[in-house]
Amino acid sequence: MTDTAATPVPALHLSGLVKRFGEKTAVAGVDLVVPQGSFFGLVGPNGAGKTTTLSMATGLLRPDAGSAWVHGVDVWANPVAAKAMIGNLADGVRLFDRLTGEQLITYTAMMFSLPRTEIAGRVKDLIELMDLGEAAGTIVADYSAGMTKKIALACALVHAPRLLVLDEPFESVDPVSAANIEDVLRSYTASGGTIIISSHAMDLVQRMCDHVAVIAAGRVLAAGTVDEVRGAETLQDRFVSLVGGRHTSEGPQWLRQS
């Protein structure tokens, strides 16, 4: 991929991504362009292929076909350079949870070769941001689900990546911490960073994102600005009309209370 004045290189470009697990096709040819500086929402029902797509896009899972580029760098041809630009909060990836929270962020910063003189300050800032001061010296294995999510997000942010990929970042996070994190993410995109967020929370995506893609059965059904995708509907209603499956009955008789 080459950069031109007329067409800036996207923060993320996916072309024809395919992934099969046995006879099941989880991702069936995903094409997606995420503009630089955007707050991009990826939404879809359970099993739609969102996590698999993001895993292939960030170098965690090799695709059976297709390509992914981060700021013009081929993720699979040049993984070290591509991953250096990515901050990844991935679903289901195990942390080194026998380290304390402070040690885990520090270790992550060292893996990204940050200057040692900068690491302590960044770790301190992130622990404060995530409201983890009292737990900084506790091993991550003893963290609650919400605390684990916050320490994983701190690790994704420590090297100030150009592209931040977040899979359900607010799941299990308390409202105060979520509000603080939202403020940081908005500032990040305002300064030129790009965020891709995968979430089931349509109100959050509609409130925070300027672009969105709807994915189902491993395919992109609609993509563009939030206004383009939702049209005259709410994003929730547009999502349901695209993916289908809504049940309008009152449920079985035995479940009704009168």
C-alpha positions in Angstrom: 0.0 0.0 0.0 1.2 3.5 -0.8 0.3 6.9 0.6 -1.0 9.6 -1.6 -2.1 13.2 -1.0 -5.6 12.4 -2.3 -6.1 9.1 -0.4 -4.5 8.9 3.1 -3.4 5.5 4.2 -6.1 4.0 6.5 -5.3 3.2 10.1 -6.5 -0.3 9.4 -7.3 -1.9 6.0 -8.7 -5.4 5.8 -9.1 -7.2 2.5 -10.8 -10.5 2.0 -10.1 -11.9 5.4 -11.2 -15.5 5.8 -10.9 -17.9 8.7 -12.3 -21.5 9.0 -12.4 -23.7 12.0 -12.9 -27.2 10.6 -16.0 -27.1 8.5 -17.2 -23.8 10.1 -16.4 -20.6 8.4 -16.1 -18.0 11.1 -15.0 -15.1 8.8 -16.1 -15.2 5.2 -14.3 -12.5 3.3 -14.2 -9.3 5.4 -13.3 -6.1 3.7 -13.0 -3.0 6.0 -11.3 0.4 5.9 -10.8 2.3 9.2 -9.9 5.9 8.6 -7.1 7.5 10.6 -8.3 9.5 13.6 -11.7 7.7 13.7 -13.5 6.1 16.6 -14.8 3.0 14.9 -17.4 0.6 16.3 -17.6 -3.0 15.3 -20.9 -4.5 16.2 -22.6 -7.8 15.7 -24.5 -10.6 17.4 -22.7 -13.4 19.4 -20.7 -15.6 17.0 -20.7 -13.0 14.2 -16.9 -13.2 13.8 -16.0 -9.9 15.5 -13.3 -11.3 17.8 -11.9 -13.6 15.1 -11.7 -10.6 12.7 -9.9 -8.4 15.2 -7.5 -11.3 16.1 -6.5 -11.6 12.4 -6.2 -7.8 12.0 -3.8 -7.5 15.0 -1.6 -10.5 14.3 -2.9 -12.9 16.9 -4.6 -15.3 14.5 -3.3 -16.1 11.0 -6.0 -15.8 8.4 -6.7 -18.6 5.9 -6.9 -15.9 3.2 -6.8 -12.2 2.9 -4.6 -9.4 4.2 -4.4 -6.8 6.9 -2.5 -3.5 6.9 -1.9 -1.1 9.9 -0.9 2.3 8.6 0.2 0.7 5.4 2.3 -2.0 7.1 1.3 -5.6 6.3 0.5 -7.3 9.6 1.6 -10.7 8.5 4.6 -9.8 6.3 6.0 -7.4 8.8 4.4 -8.3 12.2 7.0 -6.6 14.5 6.6 -3.2 12.8 2.8 -3.5 12.7 2.3 -4.7 16.2 4.5 -1.8 17.5 1.7 0.5 16.3 -1.1 -1.4 17.9 -2.5 -1.4 21.4 -4.6 -4.5 21.8 -7.2 -5.3 24.4 -8.2 -8.8 23.2 -10.9 -11.0 24.4 -9.8 -14.2 26.2 -6.0 -13.5 26.0 -4.3 -14.6 29.2 -2.3 -12.1 31.2 0.9 -12.8 33.1 -1.3 -12.8 36.2 1.4 -13.9 38.7 2.8 -10.4 38.4 1.4 -7.4 40.3 -0.5 -4.8 38.4 2.4 -2.4 38.5 4.9 -5.2 37.4 2.6 -6.2 34.5 2.4 -2.7 33.1 6.1 -2.2 33.5 6.9 -5.6 31.8 4.6 -4.6 28.9 6.4 -1.3 28.5 9.8 -3.1 28.4 8.5 -5.5 25.7 7.8 -2.4 23.6 11.3 -1.1 24.2 10.3 2.1 25.9 13.1 4.1 27.4 13.6 3.0 31.0 13.6 6.7 32.1 10.0 7.0 30.9 8.5 3.7 32.1 7.9 4.6 35.8 6.1 7.8 35.0 3.8 6.1 32.5 3.0 3.2 34.8 2.2 5.7 37.6 -0.1 7.7 35.3 -1.9 4.6 34.1 -2.5 3.2 37.6 -4.0 6.5 38.6 -6.1 6.7 35.5 -7.5 3.2 36.1 -8.1 3.8 39.8 -5.9 0.9 40.7 -3.6 2.6 43.2 -4.6 0.3 46.1 -4.3 -2.8 43.9 -1.0 -1.9 42.2 1.0 -4.2 44.5 -1.5 -7.1 44.3 -1.0 -9.9 41.9 -3.3 -9.8 38.9 -4.6 -13.3 39.6 -6.4 -11.9 42.6 -8.1 -9.0 40.7 -11.8 -8.9 40.0 -13.1 -9.1 36.4 -13.4 -5.3 36.2 -9.9 -4.7 37.7 -8.4 -7.3 35.3 -10.1 -5.5 32.3 -8.6 -2.1 33.5 -5.1 -3.5 34.0 -5.2 -5.0 30.5 -6.3 -1.7 29.1 -3.4 0.0 30.8 -1.1 -2.4 29.2 -2.6 -1.7 25.8 -2.1 2.1 26.3 1.4 2.1 27.8 3.4 2.5 24.6 1.0 5.2 23.2 0.0 3.2 20.1 -1.3 4.8 16.9 -4.1 2.2 16.7 -6.0 1.0 19.7 -8.1 -2.2 19.3 -10.5 -2.8 22.2 -12.7 -5.9 22.5 -15.6 -5.1 25.0 -13.4 -2.6 27.0 -16.1 -1.5 29.4 -17.4 -5.0 30.3 -17.4 -5.4 34.1 -15.9 -1.9 34.6 -17.5 0.3 37.2 -19.3 3.5 36.0 -16.8 6.0 37.5 -13.8 4.3 35.9 -15.7 3.9 32.6 -16.4 7.6 32.5 -12.7 8.4 33.1 -11.6 6.0 30.5 -14.1 7.4 28.0 -12.6 10.9 28.5 -9.1 9.5 27.8 -10.2 7.7 24.7 -11.9 10.8 23.3 -8.8 12.8 23.9 -6.7 10.1 22.2 -8.8 10.3 19.0 -8.9 14.1 19.1 -5.1 14.0 19.0 -5.0 11.8 15.9 -5.1 8.3 17.4 -7.5 5.7 16.0 -9.7 3.4 18.1 -11.6 0.3 17.0 -14.1 -0.9 19.7 -16.0 -4.1 19.6 -19.1 -4.0 21.7 -22.7 -5.2 22.2 -23.7 -1.9 23.8 -25.4 0.0 21.0 -25.9 3.1 23.1 -22.2 3.3 23.8 -21.3 2.8 20.2 -23.8 5.4 19.0 -22.6 7.9 21.7 -18.8 7.5 21.3 -18.2 6.3 17.7 -18.2 8.3 14.5 -17.9 5.2 12.2 -19.4 1.8 12.6 -19.5 -1.6 10.8 -22.2 -4.2 11.3 -21.0 -7.8 11.0 -23.0 -11.0 11.0 -22.2 -14.6 9.9 -18.6 -13.5 9.2 -19.5 -10.8 6.7 -19.8 -7.0 6.8 -23.4 -6.1 6.3 -23.0 -2.3 6.5 -20.1 0.1 7.1 -19.6 3.9 7.1 -20.2 6.8 9.4 -22.7 6.2 12.1 -25.2 8.5 10.4 -24.8 6.6 7.1 -25.3 3.2 8.6 -28.3 4.0 10.9 -30.1 6.3 8.4 -33.4 7.6 10.0 -33.4 4.8 12.6 -31.5 4.4 15.9 -28.4 2.3 15.6 -30.1 -0.4 17.7 -33.1 -0.6 15.3 -30.9 -0.6 12.2 -28.7 -3.3 13.7 -31.8 -5.5 14.4 -33.2 -5.0 10.9 -29.8 -5.9 9.4 -29.0 -9.1 11.4 -32.6 -10.2 12.0 -33.6 -12.7 14.6 -35.8 -10.5 16.8 -38.6 -12.4 18.6 -41.8 -10.4 19.0 -44.0 -12.9 20.9 -44.8 -12.5 24.5 -43.1 -15.7 25.3 -44.5 -19.1 26.4 -47.8 -19.1 28.4 -46.1 -20.7 31.4 -43.7 -17.8 31.8 -46.5 -15.1 32.1 -47.5 -14.1 35.6 -51.2 -13.4 34.8 
